[in-house]
Amino acid sequence: MKIHPALIEVENLIETRSKDSRSSYLNKLKDSKEHNKSARNNMGCSNFAHAFASCDKDQQAGAAEGKKVIGIVSAYNDMLSAHAPLKDYPDIIKNQAKKKQAIARVAGGVPAMCDGVTQGEPGMELSLFSRDVIALSTGVAFSHNVFDGGICLGVCDKIVPGLMIGALTFGHMPIAFMSAGPMPSGISNIEKAQTRNAFAAGDIDRSELIASEQAAYHTSGTCTFYGTANTNQLIMEIMGIQLPGSSFTPPGSKLRDGLIKKTVDTILELSNKDISFGEMLTAKSWVNGIVALLASGGSTNLTIHLIAMAAAGGYKITLEDIDLLSKNIPILTNVYPNGSADVNEFHQAGGIAALTSSLLKGGMLFNDVDTILGRGLSQYTKLAELKDSKVVWINEVKILDQGIIRDANNPFKKSGGIKLMQGNIGKGIIKTSALKTSETIKTEALVFNCQNKVIDAFNKGDLNKDCIIVVRGQGPSANGMPELHKLTSPINVLQSKGYKIALITDGRMSGASGSFPAIIHVTPEAKNDGAIGKINNGDEVIIDIKSGLFSVNLSNEELASRNLCELNNSNQGVGRELFNIFRSNVGSTDDGASIFMDNS
């Protein structure tokens, strides 16, 4: 199938602007690979003994003989459902490595916080920064420099992007990713959302809401809605850095165990062929990742993470790249919050393999890319199954439910779910995949400096009118750019009353949001002299989604003459004071909101 010209155009744009940075990155990999070849042989004998002291005697001898060594970096903790299943993975990996005459060791752990726990709480202000902490932690883990390959165990919002940034820093060796899989479906996501709205409207009490939430989040595994965590998994699979079918295979199943073992075999094979992770991921791989995000109606958080992850591999992706592709890539899935299905139903309908097949047949993915299984993304259209206790991919997956996954020529929507918005307020994005209408909204602004003030106004009835809610002082430099997910239910309630409601913020919204117009990630942020910090209550604001424009109805002279608002972020308590250095050095959201700002 002929490749869609938009993919070729974006690939060329990325390659051209990344010529110097990619060349610098590849030169670094070359130096690292040369050093790594002799690292263990040149290591001091005491250093060497320390590295393998925890191994059994046979493995200690094997290390001295030059057997392959796999480093495991894990986000395991047993507080969070998505990462609890990872507890047993290292032992499976170690045993499989031993069977293959190799050695595997847990090189280090990375923190894994849950946005579901911290939503609306002070801890959410650490969430985005935790991605770069995870990258640093991955670097520490691999810095022992005795490894021939790596396996990264992680699932959720900032964990996978952080692992990816760290892994690309050690891209001279082969690295694979591995997830835990989703929990079994509880109550439907639609029922959960309805209960939240009922609580926000005052129709039910807290005990009923807790009962509903616990029926949704009820055991180990990833949450079943299509938020940031599951968007991570889908993108990693379509980029070819974890095995086909592994994203949404349930934890604890025989197939899951088989996929873990197969990942070990795959890394050892790649190491024997001297294939490096950083070289494997090209501009085409990153374009495929963007397409996967858009075609699946995925989380807006990935617009930040894709830019930051690609930069770690020497590639410069822009919001304009994402917007150009979004205009041409159709939405081919109908998964909550864009539809009614959850990720288990999506998986049963054909899942990522069926989506990949649909996109390849439509010319909307590059097939000529390298994956951990070898050359060609078409391998990722086949069903993972067990045969003689080993994972094989034989039959191409068919779409089993056109109500959940569609062919490329019969999409749910003709264009992707994320749109770039620009105007005199700045630049931002809006998730359109779950919106029922794209009508222009032109009404007064109601301005707040935190989401709690918005909720207070809602409870007082002050928001019972057409309005555009502006929440500023929520950018990465101000307070770490927390998600404002707590606003979703109150705004949905206002929307159900017939009011025209929208949101503009320099903060983030959850990967599970998108049912109302929300222009998010606005840059420049208020803290950095952005115009969002100059809007006053009562100013007329216009949001024209079709044209991609949003602005405050003021002359350039009036806007320039206004003073910026005063921001009173506390940045104290619940660990926030530890992150002053991050807030002072973080880049803008359109550059990935990262502390790693290497523009070489």
N, C-alpha and C positions, 0 to 999 in steps of 0.2 A: 504494500500500500504506500502511495506517495505521501511523504511527510508534509503536514500542514505548514504553509510558508511562515506562519507566525512563530513556530518553534525554531525554524532555521534563522529567522530574523533575530530572535532573542538570543539564540546561541552565539551568533556572530557578534552581537552587541556585547555580550559578556566576555567573549574571547578577546575582543579588541580592547576594551577598557581594562582587562585583567592581564594584558600581555606581560607587563613588568612584574606585577605581584605574583603571578603564577610561575614565571620563570625563576624568581627568587625563591619561591616555595620549593620548586623541584630541585633547585641546586642544594637547598638545605637537606632535602630527603637524600640526595646523592651522598652528601657528606655523612649524614647519620647512618646510612646503610653501610658505608665503608667502615665507619668506626664500630658499628655493631658487629661486623663480621669478626673482628679481633678482640672485642671487649672482654669476653670471658677468658680467652687465652692470655690476655695481657693483665687481667685483674690480679691483684695481690692474693696470695694463697689464703690469708686470713679472711679477706673480703669474700673470696669464693666459698670458703667454709661457712661463713655466716649466711650466705645466700641460700644454701641448701641443707642447713643443719636440721630443719624440721622434716626433711624427707626421710624415708626409710633407707637402709643401707644400700639396697640395690639401686635406688634412685640416686643416692649420693654418688655412687660409682658411675651411674649412667650420665650424670651431669658432667663428671670429669671426662667422660668419653665423648662428650659433645652431643648428647641426645637433645632433641627439640624440647623447648620449654615454653609453655603457654602461660601468660599472665592473665588472671581474672580480676576485673574491677567490678565490684558489686554495689548496688544501691539497696541491698537487703536491709529491711528492719521489719519487726513484726507488729508495729503499731498501725502501719498503713496497708490496707487490703491489697493494693496492686503489687506491693513489693514483698509481702509476706511469703508468697510461694517460692521466692528466690532462695529461701533458706537452704533447701536441699540441692540446689543446682550445682554448687561447687563440688560436692562429693561425686555426683554423677559425672561431671567433667573430668575430675581427677582419675576416677576409675577407668573411664573411656580412654583417656590419654595413656594410662599405664598399659592398657591392652594393646595400644598402638606403639609401645616402646618409647613413650614420651613422658614428659613431666608437666603437670599443671599445678599452679599454686595461686591462692588468693593474694594478689599483689597489693590490694588496698580496697577500702570502702569509700563511698561518697555519700554525703547527706542526701536524704530524700524527704522533702517536706510536701505536705498535701494542701493544695489550694482549697480543697473542700473543707478542710478543718479551719483554715485561717481566713476564709472569705469574711470580709467586714470586720476583721480583727486586726490589731496592730501588727501581728506576725506576717500578714500579707505584704507588708512593706519590705520584707526580706525575700519575697518569692522570686522576683525576676533576678535579683542579684545572686540567688542561690545557684543559678545556671553557671555563672562564672566561677563561683566557689567550687562547683562540681568539676569544671574544667581544670582548675588548679589542682584539685584533689586527684584527678586522673593523672595529671602530670607527675605528681608526687609518687603515685603508685607505680607508674611505669619507669620512673627515674632510676630504679635499681639496675636497669639496663642489662638484664640477663635473659631477656625474652626473645623468642623467635616469632611470636605472634600473640595476639590478645583477644579476649572475649569480654565484651561489656554487657553487664546485666542491668537493665533499667527499663522503666516503663513511662513514667508520667511527665507532667508538663515541662519542667525545666531540666529534668534528669537526663533525658535522651539528648537534647541539644547540648548540654554541658559535657556529657560523655563524648559526643561527636567532636566538639571543639578540642577536648583533650586528646582524643584518639588521632585526630588529624595532625596534631603536633608531633605525634609518634608515627606518622604515616609511612615511615620507611619499612614497617613490617605489616603483615596481613592482620586485619582486625575484623571480627564479626560482632554483630549485635544480637541480643537475645531478649525476648520479652517474657512475661509471665502468663499472659492470656487473660481473658475477661472472666468475671464471676458469672454464675448462672443468673438468668433474668429473674428479677423480683417483680414488683409491680411495674406497670408500664411507665415510661418516662412522661407520657402525656398525663396520666393520672397523678404522678408526682407533681408536675407543674401546676395542675389544677388545684391540688391541695395547698401548694405554696401561695397561689393567688388567693385562695379562700382565707388563708391565715392573714395575708396582707390586708385583705378587705375587712378583717375582724369577724368573719363568719364562723371560724373554728378556733379552739384554744391551742395552746402550746403542746399539750399532751397528744392531741390528735396529729399535729404536725410532726412531732418526734416519731410517733408510730409509723407514719407514712414514710418518713426518711429512712427509718431502720428497715422497713420492708423493701426499700429500693437498694440500700447499701447494707447487705446482710451477711456477707461472707468474704473469704479471700478471693482476690482477682481484681482486675481493672473494672472501674465503673462501666456500665453498659451503654451510656449515651455517647454520642460522637463528639466529644469535646477534645481538648488539646492532647490528652494522653493517647487516645485512640487514633487521632490524626498523626501523631508522632509515629505510631506503629505502622500505619498504612504507608506513610511516606518512606520510612526506612526500608520497608519491603519492596516497594516499587523502585526505589533507588538501588536495590540489589545488594544491600549490606546485611540483611538477615534472610533466612531461608524462606522459600515460598510456602505459604500456609501457616507460618509460625506466629503471625501477629495475633490471630484470634482463635487459635487452638486452645481449648480449656486447660488450665493448670491441673496437674495430677493425673492426666490421661496417659495412656500408653503411647499415643502419638506424640504428646508433648515430650515425654522421656526420650523417644526416638529422635525427635528434632534436636534435643540438647546434644545427644551423642553424635548425630550427624554434623552438627556445627563444629565439634572437636575434630572430626575427620577432615572436614572442609578446610579448617585453618591449617592443619598439618600438611595437607596437599598444597595449599597456596604457599606455605613456607618452603616446601621442597622445590616449588617452581620459582621461588624468589619474586613473588608478586606482592607489591606493596599497596596498602590501603589508599595512601594519598595519590598515587598515580592512577589507581583504578577509577577514582571519582573525577570525571571530566566535566566540562561545561554541559555536555549532553545529559549527564547524570543529574545535575542540578536543575536543568530545565524539566526533566522528568519528575523531579520532586515537586516543583511548582505546579506542574500539570496535575499531579496526584492530589495536591491540596485543593485546587480549584474544581476539578471534576467531581470530587467527593463532597464538596460543600464544607470543607474542613475549617478548623479553628483559625481565627484571626491572629492568634499568638504566633502562629508559624510564619507570618510575614516578617516578624522580628527575628525569629530563630533561624529561618533559612538564610537571611542576610548574614547573620553572625556566624553560622556554621560554615557557609561557603567561604567567608573571609578567612577562616582558619586554614582553608586549603588553597588560598591564593586567588580566589575568584570574587569579583565585585558584582553583586546582584543589587538591583535598585527596585524601589516600589513601582517605577515606571515599567520595568520588565514584567513584574507581576500583573500590573494593570493591562498591559498589551496582551498578555496571554489570556487574561480573564475575559477580554472582549471576544475571544475566539474559541475558548474551550467551553463546551457544554457541561451542565451538571447531569451526571449519569446515575446518581444514587439518591435514595429517598430515606435517609436515616435521621433520626431525631438529633438536633432540633429542626432539621430541614424537612423531616417527614415523621412517620410514626414508628418505623422499625428501630430496633436497637442493634448493637453490633453482633449479637449472637444470631439474630434473624438475618442480618446482612451476610454473615459468614455462611449460614445454611442456604442462602439464596445463590451462592456462588462465590461470594466474598471478593477478596482482593484479586484472586486469579481471574474471575469473570470480568471484573472492572478493567484489569490490565489487558485482557484479551480484547475487550470492547474498544479500548483506547488505541491499541496497536492496529486493529482492523480499520479504525477511523483515521489513521495517520497522525495520531495525537500523542504518540510517545516515540522516542528514539529506541529502536531495537538494537542498534549496533553500539552497545555499551558493555562494559565489563561488570560482572557481578561476582559474588563469592562462589557461585557455581560455574563461572566461566563466561565466555562471550555470548551475548544475546539475551535480551529480556524475555523472549518468547518462552524460555524455560519457566518463567513465573506465571504462565497461564495454565499450568497443570496442577492436578489435585495431589496433595501430599497424602500418602497412605502407607501403611505398614505391610511389608511382604517379607516373610521369614524373619520377623522382628527387626527389620531394617526399613528406613524411610526411603521410598521411591516416588518418582513423579512420572506417571505414565499417560494418563488420559487428560486431555484438555478439558477444563471446566466449562460447563455451559451455564448460562443464566437460567436459574430455576424459578425466579419470580420477577417478572417485569414490573411489578409494583414496587420493587426495592432497587433493582439494578436494570439499567436500560442499555440497549445498543447505541452506538455513537450517532446513528442516523435517526434515533427516536428518543431524544433527551427529555428530561424533566424540564430543563430550562436551556435556552440556546447559548447562554453565556455564563461564565464562571461566577462564583458567589462572592467575590471581593472586588471592590471598586475603589480606585484612587479619587479622592476629593480634594479640590484646591480652591483657593480664594483669598480674600484679604485677611482672613483669620489665620491662614497658613496652609498646611498640607496634612491630610489625614486619610483614613480608610473607612469604608463602611461594608459590613457584611450584608449582602443583598439576597443570599440564597434562601433565607427563611421569611423574607418580607412578602406580604401579600399584595402590596401596592408600592409604586415608585413615584407617587404624586409629589409635587412640589409643596413644601411647607414654608409658609411665610408668616411669622408671628413674633410675639415679644419674647425676649430672653429673660429667664429667671436664673440668677447667678449664685453659685455656691462654691465654697472652698473645700468642702469634704462631703462624702456621701451621707454621713449621719445627719447633716443639716438638711439634706434633701428629704430624708425620711421623716424628720421632724416636721417639715413643711407639709409633707403628704398627710401625716397624722392630724395636722391642724386643718386640713382641707384647703390649704393655700394653693395647691396645684390643680384644683378642679376647674381647669380652663385650658384652652389651646395655649401651648407654650413650648419653647425650646429650652430645656434644662441645660445649663452650662456648668460643668464641674471642672474647675481648674486647680492648679497646684498639685496635680497628681502624676506629673512626669517623673522620669528616672532621676533627674537631678534634684527634684524637690523632695520626694519621699519614696523613691524606689519603684514608682509606677505600679501600684497595686491594681488588681482587678476590682471593678465596681459592681460585681455580680449581685450585691445586696439590693441594687436598684431595680433589678429585672422584674420582680413580682409587683412592686408598687406601680411601676410604669405600665405593666400589662393591665393592671386594674384600671388605671386612668384611661388606657386605650379602649378597654371594654366598655367604658362609660360613654364612648363616642368622641372623646377629646383628641385633637391632633397633637401628638406628643412626640418629641424627638430629644436626643441627647447629643451634646458636643463635649468632649473631654480630652485632656492630654494624658489621661490614664488609659487603662485597658478594660476590656470586658471579657467575660468568660468565653471559652470555646463553645459553651452550651447556650450562648445568647444569640440574639439576632432577630427576634420577633418584632422589634420596633426599630425605627431608623436611629442608628447610633454612629456618629462620626467620632472615631476613637484614634488614639495614638497621635493626636494633633501635635505638630511640630512647626515652628519652635514652641516649646512648652512655656508656660507662664513664668517659670523660674528663670528662663533664659531669654527674657524680654519678648516673649511671644505675644501676638495681638490678642490671643485668648485671655490674657491677663488684663486687657483694657476694656472688655465688654462690661456694660453696666445693666442693671435691672431695667427693663422697659425698652432697651434697644431692639430695633427690628432686625431679626436674623432670617436669612433665606437659605433653605436647603433644597437644591435642585439635583436630585439623584441622577436623572437621565443625562443631564449635561455635565455631571461631575463637579458642580460648583457649590460652595457654601461661603457665605459672607455675612458681615454685619453691615447694615445700611447706613454707613458713615462715609464721609469724604476722606480722602487720604490725609488731608490736612487735620481734620478733627481727630482721626485715629492716631496720627503721629503726636498730636499735642497732649493726649491723655496720659496720665500717670498710670503706671502699672499697679495692680492690686497688691496689697500686703498679704503675704502668705505666712501663716503661723504654724507650720508643721513642727511637731514636737521633736521628732527623730530621737526620742528617748524612751527607754523601756523595751522589754521583750527582745533585747539584743540589738535594737536599732542603732544604738550609739556606736556599736562595733563597725558599722558600715559607712561611717563618715567619709572614708577614703574612696569608697565606691561612688557615693553621690557626687563627690568632687571631681571624679575622673571619668564618669560614664559618658559615652557618646549619645548622640540623638537617636530617636527610634528609627528614623529612616536609614541609619547606619548600623542597626542591629542592637542599639542600646547596650553596648558592650564596653567593658573596661579595656579590652584588647584592641586598641585603635592603632594598628600598624598599617600605615598608608604607603608602605614601600612598594 
